[in-house]
Amino acid sequence: MIKNARPSPSASAPPPVSAASAPVGSIRFPLAWMGALVVVDGSFLLAASAIDHPGWASAVLVIAAVINVPLFLGALLLLRSKF
């Protein structure tokens, strides 16, 4: 019996996925994610323009829309590099 036997790295590693064969629902296609960013931030800004009372609510929505952009792009970059 062999004690420290390990399988060969090529046998356990999954085959690489090329960009052409990646599924459409994959994180490799960020165009849909960018569209989602536009929809979310657009809805924040549209709601901020429609709110008259209280005045602080529109300011909160504008700040949330501004902060959401780098957070969303950072999460997209993290997902693309990890998965």
C-alpha positions in Angstrom: 0.0 0.0 0.0 1.4 3.4 -1.0 1.0 6.0 1.8 1.4 9.4 0.3 -0.1 8.8 -3.2 -1.6 11.8 -4.8 -3.6 11.9 -8.1 -1.9 13.7 -11.0 -2.8 17.4 -11.3 -4.2 16.9 -14.8 -6.6 14.2 -13.6 -8.2 16.4 -10.9 -8.2 19.8 -12.6 -11.3 20.7 -14.5 -10.8 21.6 -18.2 -10.3 25.4 -18.8 -13.4 27.2 -20.1 -12.7 29.5 -23.1 -14.7 32.8 -23.4 -16.3 31.5 -26.6 -17.7 28.4 -24.9 -18.8 30.1 -21.7 -22.5 29.9 -21.0 -24.5 33.1 -21.5 -25.6 33.2 -17.9 -21.9 33.3 -16.8 -20.3 36.2 -15.1 -18.0 36.4 -18.2 -20.7 38.5 -19.9 -20.8 41.8 -18.0 -23.1 43.6 -20.4 -26.2 42.5 -18.6 -24.6 43.4 -15.3 -23.8 46.9 -16.6 -27.4 47.2 -17.8 -28.6 46.2 -14.3 -26.4 49.0 -12.8 -28.0 51.5 -15.1 -31.5 50.3 -14.2 -30.8 50.4 -10.4 -29.1 53.8 -10.4 -31.6 55.2 -12.8 -34.4 54.1 -10.5 -32.7 55.7 -7.6 -32.3 59.0 -9.5 -35.8 58.9 -10.9 -37.2 58.3 -7.4 -35.0 61.1 -6.0 -36.4 63.5 -8.6 -40.0 62.5 -7.8 -39.7 63.0 -4.0 -40.6 66.4 -2.7 -41.2 65.8 1.0 -39.1 65.1 3.0 -36.2 66.9 1.4 -33.5 64.6 2.9 -34.9 61.5 1.2 -34.0 62.7 -2.3 -30.5 63.5 -1.0 -30.1 60.0 0.4 -31.2 58.4 -2.9 -28.7 60.5 -4.9 -25.9 59.6 -2.4 -26.9 56.0 -2.7 -26.8 56.1 -6.5 -23.3 57.7 -6.4 -21.9 55.2 -3.9 -23.5 52.2 -5.7 -21.5 52.7 -8.8 -18.0 52.0 -7.4 -19.4 49.2 -5.2 -21.1 47.6 -8.1 -18.1 47.8 -10.4 -15.8 46.5 -7.6 -18.1 43.5 -7.0 -18.2 42.9 -10.8 -14.4 43.0 -11.0 -14.2 40.6 -8.0 -16.7 38.2 -9.5 -14.9 38.2 -12.9 -11.5 37.6 -11.3 -12.7 34.9 -8.9 -15.1 32.9 -11.0 
